[in-house]
């Protein structure tokens, strides 16, 4: 980290008694405590795949055709890995995708009947299906968390719902952390997501909350 700001994050939960975890950052030092006891952090307990708004901003999902090169750049992998991911899509998503065909660098994805409301939506969704399959292949090697930072910047409401349903599937072995301002994502918190909001708590402090009263306040805002 370069020029990091000091940060403290406190998380409380019941197990069944009240418990508390504290993540404390001071300069370049990171400390993690549970119930006031210092816990050693392993160097890499899991693989984190992070896809932020700056990645999505480089792609026009509605206009850019699906290709090995495009998905390779999107996932940040080489062409061989990208092709492997594409080939696995019908295997890991058999209810949605029936087949993929390669024409040089171009890809044609065949969807099951009724999988989408329109052809344009299929062009958009292929990027997220590739991302889910890539994360799943990683998760079968080591525990994986997929972090999505505002992925809906360029997506209309119908596409957002399809993408949320994709990551709600109980068949995936990776975990998903989604950071979004979308009200549609907020409304899906009863479909298997655990919702947390950042609530201002003083002039220079905020707290993380999963309390219904705080969630509802954010939803009304």
C-alpha positions in Angstrom: 0.0 0.0 0.0 1.2 3.5 -0.8 0.3 6.3 1.6 -2.5 4.3 3.2 -4.9 6.0 5.6 -5.5 4.6 9.0 -8.6 2.5 9.2 -10.5 0.5 11.8 -13.4 -1.8 11.1 -15.4 -3.4 13.8 -17.8 -6.3 13.2 -20.2 -7.8 15.8 -22.3 -10.9 15.6 -24.0 -13.5 17.8 -22.6 -17.1 18.0 -24.9 -17.5 20.1 -23.3 -15.0 22.5 -22.2 -11.5 21.3 -18.8 -11.6 19.6 -16.6 -8.9 18.1 -13.9 -8.8 15.4 -11.7 -5.8 14.8 -9.6 -5.1 11.7 -7.1 -2.4 12.4 -4.8 -0.7 9.8 -2.1 1.6 10.9 0.3 2.7 8.2 1.4 -0.6 6.6 0.5 -2.7 9.6 -2.6 -4.9 9.6 -3.9 -6.4 12.8 -6.9 -8.6 13.3 -8.5 -9.3 16.7 -11.4 -11.5 17.7 -12.9 -11.0 21.2 -9.9 -8.8 22.0 -7.5 -11.7 21.2 -5.0 -11.1 18.4 -5.3 -13.5 15.5 -2.4 -14.2 13.2 -3.3 -13.7 9.5 -2.1 -16.3 7.1 -0.3 -14.9 4.0 -3.0 -16.0 1.6 -6.0 -17.9 3.1 -7.9 -17.7 -0.2 -7.6 -16.4 -3.8 -9.3 -13.1 -4.4 -10.5 -12.3 -7.9 -11.4 -8.6 -8.1 -13.2 -7.0 -11.0 -13.9 -3.3 -10.4 -15.6 -0.5 -12.2 -12.4 0.5 -14.0 -12.4 -3.0 -15.7 -16.0 -2.8 -16.8 -15.6 0.8 -18.0 -13.2 -0.5 -20.7 -15.9 -2.6 -22.3 -19.1 -1.8 -24.0 -21.2 -4.9 -23.3 -23.8 -4.0 -25.8 -21.5 -3.4 -28.7 -18.4 -5.5 -28.3 -18.7 -8.9 -29.9 -17.7 -12.0 -28.0 -14.2 -13.2 -28.8 -11.4 -15.1 -27.3 -9.3 -12.0 -27.3 -12.0 -9.9 -25.6 -12.7 -12.4 -22.9 -8.9 -12.9 -22.4 -8.5 -9.2 -21.8 -11.6 -9.0 -19.6 -10.4 -11.8 -17.3 -6.8 -10.8 -17.4 -5.6 -14.2 -18.6 -3.9 -15.6 -21.7 -5.8 -16.9 -24.8 -5.4 -20.5 -23.9 -7.0 -20.0 -20.5 -9.7 -17.9 -22.0 -10.5 -20.6 -24.5 -10.6 -23.2 -21.7 -13.1 -21.1 -19.8 -15.3 -20.7 -22.8 -15.2 -24.4 -23.5 -16.3 -25.1 -20.0 -19.4 -22.8 -20.1 -21.8 -25.4 -21.5 -20.5 -27.9 -18.9 -20.9 -25.7 -15.9 -24.0 -23.9 -17.2 -25.9 -26.7 -18.9 -29.4 -25.2 -18.1 -28.5 -21.9 -19.9 -25.9 -22.6 -22.5 -26.2 -25.5 -25.0 -23.0 -25.1 -27.0 -20.1 -22.8 -27.9 -18.5 -22.7 -31.3 -15.2 -21.0 -32.4 -14.7 -19.2 -35.7 -11.1 -18.1 -35.5 -11.1 -15.6 -32.7 -14.9 -15.1 -32.7 -17.2 -17.1 -30.5 -20.8 -18.1 -31.0 -22.7 -19.0 -27.8 -26.0 -21.0 -28.2 -28.4 -20.5 -25.4 -31.2 -22.7 -24.2 -34.7 -21.7 -25.3 -36.2 -19.3 -22.8 -32.9 -18.4 -21.1 -33.1 -14.8 -22.1 -35.7 -12.2 -22.9 -33.9 -11.1 -26.0 -30.8 -11.5 -28.2 -29.1 -8.4 -27.0 -29.2 -9.6 -23.4 -27.4 -12.7 -24.5 -24.5 -10.6 -25.8 -24.2 -8.8 -22.5 -24.5 -11.8 -20.3 -21.8 -13.9 -21.9 -19.1 -11.8 -20.2 -20.6 -12.5 -16.8 -21.1 -16.2 -17.5 -17.4 -16.4 -18.5 -16.5 -14.6 -15.3 -18.5 -17.1 -13.2 -17.0 -20.1 -14.9 -13.5 -18.7 -14.5 -14.1 -18.1 -10.7 -15.5 -21.6 -10.4 -12.5 -23.2 -12.1 -10.3 -21.3 -9.7 -12.4 -22.3 -6.7 -11.9 -26.0 -7.5 -8.2 -25.5 -7.0 -8.3 -23.3 -3.9 -10.9 -21.3 -1.9 -11.9 -18.3 -4.0 -13.7 -15.1 -3.4 -15.0 -13.1 -6.4 -15.2 -9.3 -5.6 -17.4 -7.3 -8.0 -17.2 -3.6 -7.6 -20.2 -1.8 -9.3 -20.5 -4.3 -12.2 -23.9 -2.8 -13.3 -22.6 0.6 -14.5 -23.5 -0.2 -18.1 -26.4 -2.7 -17.6 -30.1 -2.1 -17.8 -32.5 -3.4 -15.2 -33.4 -6.7 -16.9 -29.7 -7.6 -17.4 -29.0 -6.7 -13.8 -31.6 -9.2 -12.6 -30.2 -12.0 -14.8 -26.6 -11.4 -13.6 -27.8 -11.4 -9.9 -29.6 -14.7 -10.5 -26.5 -16.1 -12.0 -24.4 -15.4 -8.9 -27.2 -16.5 -6.6 -26.9 -20.1 -7.8 -26.1 -22.6 -5.0 -24.0 -24.7 -7.3 -21.0 -22.4 -7.2 -18.2 -23.2 -4.8 -16.7 -19.6 -4.8 -18.1 -16.8 -2.7 -19.2 -13.4 -4.1 -18.8 -10.0 -2.6 -20.8 -7.4 -4.5 -20.5 -3.6 -4.0 -23.3 -1.8 -5.7 -25.5 1.3 -5.6 -28.1 -0.5 -7.6 -31.6 -0.7 -5.9 -32.2 -3.9 -7.9 -29.2 -5.5 -6.2 -30.5 -4.1 -2.8 -33.9 -5.7 -3.4 -32.3 -9.1 -4.1 -31.0 -9.3 -0.5 -33.7 -11.8 0.3 -32.5 -14.2 -2.4 -29.4 -15.7 -0.6 -27.4 -12.5 -0.3 -26.2 -11.1 3.1 -26.6 -7.3 2.8 -24.3 -4.9 4.7 -24.3 -1.1 4.5 -21.8 1.6 5.5 -23.5 3.9 7.9 -22.0 7.4 8.9 -21.1 7.4 12.6 -19.6 10.7 13.5 -17.6 13.2 11.5 -14.8 10.9 10.4 -16.1 7.5 11.2 -18.5 5.0 9.7 -19.7 1.6 10.8 -20.7 -1.5 8.9 -24.2 -2.7 9.7 -26.5 -5.6 8.8 -29.4 -4.3 11.0 -32.8 -4.1 9.3 -33.3 -0.5 10.4 -30.1 0.6 8.7 -30.8 -1.4 5.6 -34.2 0.0 5.3 -32.9 3.5 5.8 -30.4 3.1 2.9 -33.2 1.6 0.7 -35.4 4.6 1.3 -32.5 7.0 0.6 
